[in-house]
């Protein structure tokens, strides 16, 4: 079961990475992010989405490392940091005024937080 959770986390981090890249490139997915106010993000929010690719990149590496797919140091500390980061993100997504953002962001960030924590604990 622990391996299945890690694979689910890997998929979640992969989706978040693709999603942030699409937002940064100007895809009309803005209703799902950054408060949902802009269909296509403004240039400053597009740059912020580009910067927001770092956590999912780190999460992808950490999950792949935990699965033994990639070499490197033990990812437990990074996974705990990501667990806490995405738990906070889940709270912020839950407080969004955009129902669409809540519907997308809350389940995704809970998946990332829980899978990171469970993977770190094993």
N, C-alpha and C positions, 0 to 999 in steps of 0.2 A: 504494500500500500504506500509506503514512504516513497518509493520510486515513482509511482503514479502521480503523487502529489507534486514531486519535483518536475515531472514532465508537464503537468498542468501549469505550473509556475513558469516553466520555460516558454510554453505557448502564450501565456499571458504577457510575459515580458516582450516576446516577439511582436505580438499585436500592438502593444503600447509603443514600441519603437517605430513600427510602420505607421501607426496613427500620427505620432508626433512629426514624423518626416513628411507625411501627406499634408498636415496642417502647415508646416513650415514652407512647403512648396506652393501653398495657396489653394489646396483642395477645399471645396465648399462643405467642410465638416465642422465649421465653427460652432454650430448649435450644440455640439457634443463636448465643448471645452471652453475654458476661460470665461465661465459665466453664461455662455450660450448667446451672447448679445450680437455676435457678428457671424454671418454665414461664411464669409471669407475673412480670415483674420487680417488685421492691420499689420503694416510692416513691423512695428515693435512687438506685437504678439507673435508674429511669425518667427522673429529672432528668438523670442522666449521659448517657442516650441522647439526650435533647433537646439537650444540649450537644454531643454527638457528631455532630449534624447540620451543624456548621460546616465541617469538612473536605470532606464531599461537596458542600456548597453551593459552596465555593470551587473544588472540582474541576470541577463542572458549568460554572461561569462560565469557568474557564480553558480547558476543552476547547471550549466554544462559541465563545470568543474566538479560539482557535487555528483553528477551522473558518471564522472570519469571520462567524459568525452574530450575534455581539454586538460592540458597539463597546467600546473601552477600551484600556488600555496593554498592551504585550506581556506575555504570561503566563509567559514562560520561567522566571523565577526562582521564581515560585509553583509551577510544575509540577515543578521540581527539588526543592523543599521537600516537596511531596506525594509525589514518588517515594521520597524517603528515609523520610518518615513511614510510608508504607504498606509499605515493605520491612521496617521494624521491626515493623509490625503483623503482617505475614506470619509473622515469626519467633515472635512472641507467640502467634498463633493456632496455629501448629504445636506449641507447647508446652502447649496446653490439654489438660486431662484429659478433655474432652468430645469424643468422636469425631465427633459431629454438628457441633459448632462447628468442628472442624478441617476437615471435609468442605465446609463452607460458607465459612468464613473464609479459609482458605489460598488457594484458587483466586481468590476475589474480590480479596483484598488484593494478590496477585501481579499480577492483571490491572491493578489500579489503579496499582501501582508501575511496572510495565513500560510501560504505555500513557502514563503521565505522563512518564517518562524519555524514551521515544522521541519523543513529541510535543514535548517541550522541546528535544530535540536537532535537530529538523528546522526 
